[in-house]
């Protein structure tokens, strides 16, 4: 990551730099193909990544990790393979909805689908049953490699505790909050989101570990928490 990108917007780049210094590069999204990114983005809904990895490993073992193979795979068989990801019947329906849409609208050609203009691609993804804004933006950023910032519960928690936004801010407004303050860079959005997820999982938990937080000096929540000890 080019650190010069982060000299333009002091506060947000300082937060990035502190997280990057603490955790290092995240190499996210961990996938071999664009289709694997999409499968992972759907499977990671309401579960942790370790469970997703187990489900993806099962799909790989059964040579089912391509649009064509997944399209032909019976839904019950697919549900059994992705069982480790939780809500496996619902997620099997979502995966089948995606590949059915891909075949109906793009003749099964994922590259053709992902090559569309960003706004058109995002709107199309949101039209598919089971794909919401966070999943759609993950696909646009990590599979189509477009500069769209992904926000999630970790983003909201961390930046609310930092005192930079309202906890009830809607998804699109929260996304715009970042995209207005950062250079439009796929590489930057990728690494920043990955660092936010890492920080939310390891440090800024529901019960945060403020004493080991790299952002504690600039965090309103951490200052209150540490002063009360």
Secondary structure, DSSP 8 states (H G I E B T S, - for coil): --GGGGGSSHHHHHHHHHHHHHH-----S--SSHHHHHHHHHHTTTS-HHHHHHHHHHHHHTT--SHHHHHHS-HHHHHHHTGGGSSHHHHHHHHHHHHHHHHHHHTT-HHHHHTS-HHHHHHHHHHSTT--HHHHHHIIIIIS--------HHHHHHHHHTTSS-TT--HHHHHHHHHTTS---HHHHHHHHHHHHHHHHHTS-SS--GGG-TTGGG-HHHHHHHHT-
